[in-house]
Amino acid sequence: MNYLAHLFLSNGTPNSLIGNLLGDFVKGSIENVYSPGIIKGIYLHRKIDIFTDSHPIFRSSKRLIGLNRRRFSGIMIDVFYDHFLAKHWSNYSSISLGNFTNRVYQVLQDNKNILPERLKSILPDMIAHDWLASYKDTSAINRAINGLSYRIKRKNNLFGGVEELFLNYQQLQADFSMFFPELINYSLTVSS
């Protein structure tokens, strides 16, 4: 799952929101670096990633990606699933997507001093362009995938990868609709 899903699956407290987002920005040992609430959020992020990567529906979605991009299919499906979450947000939350993202941005701003440098550097752009809510538009997914193509150091062909979303839109949306309720239940189980 990508940023939006991880934030959604947090328990909503500032520490949990931060921790669930930091899972994409910190590696290795985190003990004695962050507060217990943030550490718990990072561990939830990691458990969600393991559950997602091993789930048959997610694996089936990955197989829809063309062979020339299959190596990065997990990254692509993570972003595509965030698109479906944003697009169908009201199916999963009673809080509007705009209110949710505004709260997330405020929490991140209020805690900027503890964020890793890479997150601090992208935060102004994330807020200014409302990355999280923009995922509902395929043009934002295109920008996200293209941006990832530049951030990955090794040679890749992610650029233009949004075409994989268009080619498989209905099936990917159906996969997400079956998978996400299971992920919600799993995250509630492991976070309690």
N, C-alpha and C positions, 0 to 999 in steps of 0.2 A: 504494500500500500504506500501511497505517497503522502505528502504533507497533510492534505485536508483530512484524509481518512484517519491518520494517526491522531490528529488533534481532536477529531470527532470522538474517537474511541477512548480518549482520556476521561478521567472522572470529572473534568470541568474546573478543578481547582487550578489556581495559577501554577503551582509546582507541577501538577500533573500535565498541564498543557505544555509547559516548558520542557519537561522531561520527555514527553512523547514526541516533541519536535526534535529535541537534541539527539535522539536516537540516530538521525541521519547525519549528524555533525560530529559526534564523538565516537571514538573507537577505543577498545582495550578497557583497562581498569578505570573505573569512575569513583571508586571508594575514596573518601576523604577529599573529593573535589567539589561535590555538590551536596545539597541538603538531602535528607532521607526521602522527602517527597519527590524531588527531582529524580533521584536515583531510582525510585520505584517506577516513575514514568518512563525512564530510559529502559528499564528491564521489561516493562510492558511492551514498549516499542519492539524490542528484540524478540519477545515471545510472539507478537503479532506477525512479525516478518517470518519467523520459522513456521508458524501455522499456515500462513498464506503460501509460502513457497512450496510447501509439501501438500497442499490441498489439491485434490483431483480436478476441481473446477478451474482453479487458477492454472494448473498445468495444461488443461484442455485449451484455455484461452491462449496460453503461450504457443501452443502448436498451430494456432491460426496465423501467426506471424510468418511471413515469407522466409524461406531458407536463407536468403541473403542478409536478413536482419535477426535471425533466430537467436544468435549469441546474446543479443540485448533484449530479448523478448520479455524477460521479467521486469526490466526497467520500464519498458513501453506499456505493459499491462498495468503496472502500478499507476502510471499517469493516466491511462485510459479509464481505469476504475475510478480515479478521482473525478474525472469528467462526469461519469454516470452518477456519482454521489452528489456532485454539485447540481447536476441537471434535475435529479429527483430528490433533492434535499428534504422537501416537505414530507416525503414518505417516511423519513427517518427521524426528523426532529420537529418539535413544536416551536422552536426558536428559528426565526428567519435566518437565512444564510448570511445576509448583510449584518445582522446583529451579532451573529456568532463570530464572523471574521473581524468585525470592529473590536470585539472583546479580546480576541486573540492578539490583534495588533497592539492593543493597549497594554496587555500583560507583557508582551515582548518589549515594548518601549519602556515600561516601568522597571524591567529587569535587564535592560541592555548591558549593564556593567558585568553581568555574569555569563553572557552569551559568548560562545566561541567566535573568534575573529571572522571566520568565513560567514557565519550567520549575521554578525553585526554588519558586515560589508554589503550583504544583499538586502538587509531589512528595509532600508529606505525605499528601494525599488519595489520590494514586495508590497509595502504599504501603499506607495504612490499608485501602483498599477493594480492593486487589490488582486494579487495572484490567486489567492484561495477562492474567491467568488468567481473570478474570471474563468476558472476551469470549466464552467458550464458551457462556454463557447469553444467550438473546435479551433478557432483562430488562436486562442490562448494555449490550447494543447499543442498546436503546431509550434508556437514560440517556445514552449517548455521542452519539447522533444529536440528542437533545433538547438536550444541552449545547452541541453545535456550533451549533444554531439560535440560541442566545443570544449566542455568541461572534462570529458573523458580523455585522458592523456594518450591512450593507445588509439591506433587507427580504427575507425568505426564508420558505419554507414547509417547512423541514426538520422542524419539530416534528411528532412522530407518524410520521416517515418509516420507522420500523421496519416499518410495514405493507407497504412495498415488498419487504422481505425475506420476509415471510410469503406475499405474493402470488406470489413467484417463487422460492421456496426451492429446489426441486429443480433448476431450471435454473441458478440461481446457484451452487449447490453443484457441479454438473457442470462449469460454466465454471471455477470455482476449481480443481477437481481436474485439469483439462487444463492450465490456465495456470501453476499454481504450480511444477510441476517444470521448466517452461521458464524461469521466473524464477530458480529456484535455479541452473540451469546458466548462465544469463546472468551472474548475480552472481559466480559462481565464476570465470568467464572475465575479467570486467572488474576484479575485485579482486586478481588475481594479478600 
